[in-house]
C-alpha cells in the first residue's frame, strides 16, 4: 500500500470529551491544627463510613486564608489520604498552597480561588463564584467577605432528584434532599438536612449527617437497609416489620429514632 493511501485512512474515534457535573464532598476548614482536623474528620467519617469510603474530596482553604491561618497542604493531604479519602481538588488557596497541591498531583479548583490574598466574591453556597479580575489591594477586598456568614446557612438549599437512585449510587445534599422516585437497595442518600423520598426507600438514608438532630426522614414506602439521623442509626434487622411498606416519618428523640406513620 502506498504512503498516500495510508495517510487517507480514517479511523473511528476511540475517545471524546464531554461536560458533566458531579456531586463531590467539600471539606471547608475553619482551623489549621492538623491533629484536630484529623480527629474531627474521623468523627464525620464514622457517621457515614460507606459514603466516605474511597470518596473523592475537594478541600477549601478560603476561610483559613481569610483569617491568615496557614496550613501545610502536604500534611493535610497525608491525613486525608490516611483516612481513606481521595483529594481531587483544592480551592480558596493562595499561590504557595496551590503549588503544593499541584506538586502532589491535586488540581486547583477554579471556584473560590484566592490570588495573592485577594479573594473571589462568593455568590452562593452552591459553589458559584465570580473570578477576581482586578489586582486591587487586599484592604479593598476584605470588607466584601465580612457578610460571608450568610452562605453558612446551606441548610436552606434543597436538592431535588427526579430519577430513581440505583444500586451503587450515592447522593449527598448540603441541605434538604427530595427524591421523586424510588431508592434502590444498595443505594445511599445523605443530607445535612431532611430527606424526602416520594417512592420506595430500599437503600440507606442518612439525614443530618453534619450533626443536625432536628433533621427528619420522610418516605412513602419504608423498606430501608439503614436509616440514620445525626449519626444515630438502625439497620433493617432492628426495624419493626409492622412499619414496612408504609408512609412514615423518622425523627430523633432523646438519641432514639422514632418512626411514626404519616
N, C-alpha and C positions, 0 to 999 in steps of 0.2 A: 504493500500500500504506500502511495506517495506521501511526502510530508504535507502537501497541501490538503490531501484527503483527511489526514489525521487531525489537522487544525480545524477542519469543518465539522468534526464530530461533536454533537451536543449531548451532554449527559443530563439525566434528570436530577434536579436539585435534591440534595440529601439533608438540607437544613434550611431554616428560615427563622427570622427574628419576629417575635410577636410581643405586643404590650399586654401586661396582665397586672392584676392587683392582688396582693396577698395580705392577710392579717398577721402581723408579727408582734409579739410582746415587746414593749419598750421599757427598759429599766431606767427610770428617772432618778438620779442621785441627788440627795439633799445634804449629804455629809461625805467627807473624804476619808474616813477611817476605814481602811480595807477590812480589818478584823470584824468590825461591827457590820459592815456591808455583807460579809460572808455569813455571819450569824443570822441576820435578818432575812437574807436570801434563802438560806436553808429552811427557815420557818415558812416562807411563802411556798417553796417547792413542796414542803411536807403537806401543805393544804391540798395540792393537786399534783401529785407525783407523776401521774400518767401524762398529764398535759405538758409538763415541763421537761419530761424525759427527752433528751436529744433535741430540744426545741431551739429553733433559731431565735436570736435575740439582738436587738439594737440597744446600745446604751447611750443615754442622753446626759451630757455634761453641762448643759446650759445653766442650770441653777447653781452648780458649783462655781462656774466661771463668773457668774453674775455677782457672786459674793467673794470672789478672789480666793476660792478654795482650790488648791492644786491637788492633783491625784496622779499617781503613776499608772498610766494606761497599760503598761506591760504587766504590772502586778494585778491590776483589776481583771485583765483578760485571763490571767492564770487562774484566778479564783473562779471566774465564770465558767471556764472550761473544766475546772476541777469538779464543779457541781453538776456537770453533765449537760450544760447549756452550750450552744454554738453561736458565738458572736458573729454576726454578719454585717454589722454596720455601727458607725459612731456618728452622733450628731451633736451639735452645740459645742464642739471642741474648738480650741484655739489652734494656731498653726502647729505648735510643737506637739500637741496631743494628736492632731490629725496625722502628722508624720509618723508618730509612734504606732498608730493604728495601721497605717499603710505598710510599715515595716513588718507588721505581724500578719499581713495579708487580709486586713479588715478594711473594707471600703468606707469612704467618707460619705455619709448620707447628705443629700442636698438640702434637707429641711433643717431649720433652726441652727444654721451654721454660725459660729462666732468667728469673726475675722479680726485679728489684732485687737481683740477686746470690744469690737463693735458688733452688736447683736442684731440679727434679723428680727423684725417685728412678728410676733406670733399672732396669727389671725384667729385661730380656734384650737380647741383641744384635740382636734382630729388629725393634726399634723400639717394643716395647710399653713404656708408661710410666704411672706414676700421677701425677696432677697435684698439685702442691703446693697445699694448701688453707689452710695457716696462714701467718701473716706472721711466723714465728719468725725471730730474728736469724740472719744467715749463720753466726755462730760455732757455733750448734747444728746447722747443716746440713752443715758442712764434713766432719765425721768420716764421714758416710754415703758420700760419693763416694770416700773413701780406698780401700775394697776394690774400686773400679771396674775395676782392670786385668782382672778376670775376664771382662767382656764382650769383651775384646780377642781371646779365643780363639774367634772366629766360625767358624774352620775346622771346628769340631765340628758346625756346623749343616748339615743335609742338606736340599736342596730336591728334591722328587720331582714329576715331571711324568708324568701318565698318558696324556695325549692327544698325537697326532702334532704335531710342531713344523713348521708350514707355511712355505712360501717367504715371505720378508719379515719373519718373526718373529725377535725377538732376546730371548734369555733370559739373565739374569745371576744367578748364585748367589754369596752371600758365603762359602759353604763348599763342600761337595761337591754335585754335581748328578747326579741319577739320572733318566733318561728311559726310560720303559717302552714306548716306541713309536718310530717312525722319525723321523729328522730330514731334512726335505726339502731338495733343492738350493735355494740362495738363503736358507736359514735360518742363523742364527748363535747358537751357545750358548757361554756363557762362565762360568767358575767360578774362584773363588780357590783351590779345592781340586781334587779329582779329578772326572772326568766319566765316567759310566757310561751307555752307550746300549744298551739291550736291543732293538735293531732296526737297521735300515739307517741308517748315518750318511752322508748325501749332502751335507750343508751344510758349514758351517765350525765347528770345535770348538777352543776356546781354553781350556786349563786353566792353573792357576797364574798368572792374569793380574796378580796383585799381586807376582809375583816368586818364587813358591814353586817351586823347582826340583825338589822331591820329588813334585810332582803328577803324576798319570798319567791317560791316557785309555784307557778300555776300551770296545769295541764289538763287537757280534755280526756286523756286516757292514760292512766299511770300503769306502766309495766317496766319501770326503770331498773337498770342494773345497779345504779347507785344514785343517791340524792345527797346533796351536801349544802349547808348554809354556813358561811364563815368558818369552815373547817370542821364543823360538826356533821357527821355523815351516817348514813345507813345503807347497807347493801341489800340486794333483793331478798336474801335469806332472812334479813331482820325485819322485813316488812310484813304486815298482816295481809294475807291474801284477800281478805274481805274488801280491801280498798283498791284492789287491782281492777283495771278496766273501767274506772270511774273518773269523772272530772273532780279534781281535788286542788286544794291549795296547801302549801307546805311552808311552815314558818318556824322560827326558833323561839322557845320559851324556857328560860332557866337552863340554858345549854342543852335542851332536849328538842328534837324535831317533832313538831306537831303536824299531823296530817288530817285535814278535815274536808268533807265534801263541799263542793261549791253549790 
